[in-house]
Amino acid sequence: MANPAFSTALRSARVNAIKTAVGSAGKLLIYDGTRPASGGSATNLLATFTMGSPFSDDSTDGVLTGTLPDAVNASATGTGAWARLVTSGDVFVADYDVATTGATAIVFNSVAFVSGVSCQILSFIQTDGNA
């Protein structure tokens, strides 16, 4: 069976629900290693980004485009493998894969994080369903 196909209105509602859940000053936490089950315990934190306020504009096309934060210095050394999106109070919202190409929602200038060295998100674009 093929993946479901959703209406534009439903795709937009789904990504707008993520925006609402994150709220203002949500955080993107970057980790190395294997991603745990959604919301599960994480291990080696490499970097923390405070996302924009608002986190994104409202979607009308099923695409969530996160407001990009400033570059930060990595807090540890490792290979960025996944990211956790949380509220400003550290409440879990979503987990994502990361990469250096547009193949994932979150794209970095490099996934080789080095403690004390600047790292930057190049794009945060989640396309929902069949958009």
C-alpha positions as CSV (number, residue, x, y, z in Angstrom):
1,M,0.0,0.0,0.0
2,A,1.3,3.4,-0.9
3,N,1.8,6.2,1.7
4,P,-1.4,8.2,2.4
5,A,-2.0,11.4,0.5
6,F,-3.4,14.3,2.5
7,S,-5.2,17.4,1.5
8,T,-3.3,20.7,1.6
9,A,-5.5,21.9,4.5
10,L,-4.7,18.8,6.6
11,R,-0.9,18.9,5.8
12,S,-0.9,22.6,6.8
13,A,-2.8,21.8,10.1
14,R,-0.3,19.1,11.0
15,V,2.8,21.3,10.5
16,N,1.0,24.3,12.2
17,A,0.4,22.1,15.2
18,I,4.2,21.6,15.4
19,K,4.7,25.3,15.3
20,T,2.1,25.8,18.1
21,A,3.6,23.0,20.2
22,V,7.2,24.5,20.0
23,G,6.0,28.0,20.9
24,S,8.4,30.9,21.3
25,A,12.1,30.3,21.9
26,G,11.9,26.5,21.4
27,K,15.2,24.6,21.2
28,L,16.8,22.3,18.7
29,L,19.2,19.8,20.5
30,I,21.7,18.1,18.3
31,Y,23.0,14.6,19.3
32,D,25.3,11.9,18.0
33,G,24.7,8.2,18.0
34,T,21.5,6.2,17.3
35,R,18.3,8.1,17.7
36,P,16.1,6.6,20.4
37,A,12.4,5.9,20.2
38,S,10.5,9.2,19.8
39,G,10.9,11.2,23.0
40,G,13.3,8.5,24.5
41,S,16.4,9.2,26.5
42,A,19.1,10.9,24.6
43,T,22.9,10.7,25.2
44,N,25.7,12.8,23.9
45,L,24.4,16.4,23.3
46,L,26.6,18.2,20.8
47,A,24.9,21.6,20.4
48,T,21.8,23.6,21.5
49,F,20.2,26.1,19.2
50,T,17.5,28.5,20.5
51,M,15.0,28.7,17.6
52,G,13.3,31.9,16.4
53,S,10.3,33.5,18.0
54,P,8.0,32.6,16.3
55,F,9.4,29.2,15.4
56,S,7.9,29.5,11.9
57,D,5.3,31.3,9.9
58,D,1.9,29.7,9.4
59,S,1.8,27.1,6.7
60,T,-0.8,27.1,3.9
61,D,1.0,24.5,1.8
62,G,1.9,21.7,4.2
63,V,5.5,22.9,4.5
64,L,7.0,24.1,7.9
65,T,9.9,26.4,7.5
66,G,11.7,27.1,10.8
67,T,13.1,30.5,11.5
68,L,16.8,29.9,11.6
69,P,18.8,30.8,14.7
70,D,22.3,32.3,14.9
71,A,25.3,30.0,14.8
72,V,26.4,28.5,18.1
73,N,29.5,26.9,19.4
74,A,29.3,23.1,19.8
75,S,29.3,21.9,23.5
76,A,30.9,18.6,22.6
77,T,32.7,16.8,19.8
78,G,31.0,14.1,17.7
79,T,29.1,13.5,14.5
80,G,25.6,15.0,14.4
81,A,23.1,12.2,13.6
82,W,19.8,13.5,14.8
83,A,18.0,16.4,16.4
84,R,15.3,16.9,19.0
85,L,12.9,19.8,18.9
86,V,11.7,20.8,22.3
87,T,9.8,23.8,23.9
88,S,11.7,26.5,25.8
89,G,10.9,24.3,28.9
90,D,12.5,21.2,27.3
91,V,9.2,19.4,26.6
92,F,9.6,17.0,23.7
93,V,8.0,17.9,20.4
94,A,9.7,15.9,17.6
95,D,12.9,14.1,16.6
96,Y,14.5,14.6,13.2
97,D,17.5,13.2,11.2
98,V,20.2,15.8,10.2
99,A,22.5,16.0,7.2
100,T,24.6,18.4,5.1
101,T,22.2,18.1,2.1
102,G,18.6,18.7,1.5
103,A,17.7,15.0,2.0
104,T,16.5,15.7,5.5
105,A,14.4,18.4,7.2
106,I,17.4,19.9,9.0
107,V,20.5,20.8,7.1
108,F,23.8,21.9,8.6
109,N,27.0,23.4,7.2
110,S,28.8,20.3,8.7
111,V,27.7,17.4,10.9
112,A,31.3,17.1,12.3
113,F,30.8,19.0,15.6
114,V,33.9,20.1,17.5
115,S,33.6,21.4,21.0
116,G,34.0,25.2,21.0
117,V,33.7,25.5,17.2
118,S,30.9,27.3,15.5
119,C,28.1,25.3,13.9
120,Q,25.1,26.6,11.9
121,I,21.8,25.4,10.6
122,L,21.4,26.1,6.9
123,S,17.8,25.1,6.6
124,F,14.9,23.7,8.6
125,I,12.1,22.7,6.2
126,Q,9.7,19.9,7.0
127,T,7.4,18.9,4.1
128,D,4.4,17.0,5.4
129,G,2.8,14.0,3.8
130,N,2.5,14.2,0.0
131,A,3.3,17.9,-0.3
